[in-house]
Amino acid sequence: MSELETLERILLADIDAAGDEGSIEAVRVNALGKKGSISELLKTLGTMTPEERQTRGAQINALKTTVADAIAARKSALKDQAIAERLARETVDISLPVRSSPAERGRIHPISQIVDEITAIFGDMGFSIAEGPDIETDYYNFTALNFPEGHPAREMHDTFFFNPDEKGDRKVLRTHTSPVQIRTMEAQQPPIRIIIPGKTYRQDSDATHSPMFHQVEGLVIDKAANVANMRWVLEEFCKAFFEVDQVTMRFRPSFFPFTEPSFEVDIQCDRSGPIVKFGEGTDWMEILGCGMVHPNVLRSGGLDPDEYQGFAWGMGLDRIAMLKYGMPDLRDFFNADVRWMTHYGFRPLDMPTLFGGLSA
């Protein structure tokens, strides 16, 4: 048996033994690569006489063709085999239900939905959104809002105080969103029509209270704002938010340091069933506090109370979300339970609008 026949037998055996595409590629390189066994034989043709080259060269090229064809055939067979194995391994049960897309599974948190609903309502009335820092100075959180130094009302919020800084001043986690009222009055001239949604913090925790919760406040400042304007704004808001044609509200005298006069607002409802129904029934439920902006607060904002007046109101976003959508426990809002989100959450593409419906 000649040298070429022996080499051919060895290479064909290696080709047949290759079990995957990586192995057959290794055989190809060893035979036909730059330093492969057949390539080395081809390099010897230059040292042969024309007569030897004619005979020997034909034999080597025939070997190259045979091996190349065998490699191509084996590679194709291995590729088909790999596909068949993958299909067998990745069998799909077509009787299983189709998985929903991320857009179908995703949900908007009820608080985010409530903020969007309120924004749609007050945006239609000409209000803009204002924001402020969660960490506030004692001045903006208390003093500028008519809480004098040493006043007992400073403790009524169970405030989270920071340690004193190098100057002895103690910052706080804001107990309400009202500091944004002062910051807005300092930054722009009336007329002012803003709503202020945001996080607030107080040391309290049970089924209806949380150490961190959400509020929204409204502020109107101009030269003619009055209680009648405030009542109309709040009635229109409640009708749109609770999606009823008519609401009956009552204003009870109250006290807030930053408004004078101050009121608690109740809305008529039916509480006989598991869900509170607004716009009907004979029961009453408190939903917010409001009042005319105190002259001292206007002065703190850099405005003359003899020239300007205004009204403000505030309510808990978490509370009105619970009322509207029948959520029994405030703590569930912050538990990050996917099951709760799936049940109470909102589809991302169902954006609340006054035209299409807030909670469509």
Number of C-alpha atoms within 10 A of each C-alpha: 5 7 7 15 12 10 15 18 12 11 23 15 11 17 23 12 13 18 14 15 15 11 14 21 16 14 20 19 14 16 22 16 14 11 13 15 16 22 18 14 16 15 10 12 16 10 9 12 9 12 9 12 16 12 10 18 19 12 14 18 15 12 18 20 12 14 22 15 12 17 23 15 13 20 21 13 13 18 14 12 14 14 11 12 11 11 11 10 9 9 8 9 7 7 6 7 7 7 8 9 8 8 10 11 11 17 19 17 18 19 19 12 22 20 20 15 21 21 20 20 22 20 15 12 13 9 18 15 13 18 16 18 13 17 17 19 18 20 17 21 24 23 19 22 25 22 21 14 12 8 12 9 15 17 9 10 14 14 17 16 15 12 11 10 9 7 6 8 13 14 19 19 21 26 27 24 26 25 25 23 28 19 18 18 21 14 10 11 13 15 15 17 21 23 26 23 24 20 20 20 23 19 13 13 12 10 10 13 16 19 16 15 22 19 22 21 24 24 24 23 23 16 13 11 16 16 15 8 13 19 18 10 13 17 16 16 16 21 17 21 20 19 17 13 11 15 18 15 20 14 17 12 13 15 14 19 17 24 24 17 17 23 20 18 22 18 20 19 19 17 16 11 7 9 15 18 18 25 19 16 13 10 15 17 17 15 17 19 23 30 27 23 26 22 20 20 22 25 15 19 20 16 19 13 16 9 9 17 21 27 25 25 24 21 19 21 23 23 20 19 17 20 18 16 14 13 16 13 14 19 16 13 19 10 10 10 10 12 9 13 18 15 9 17 18 19 17 14 11 14 17 20 17 14 7 10 14 21 17 10
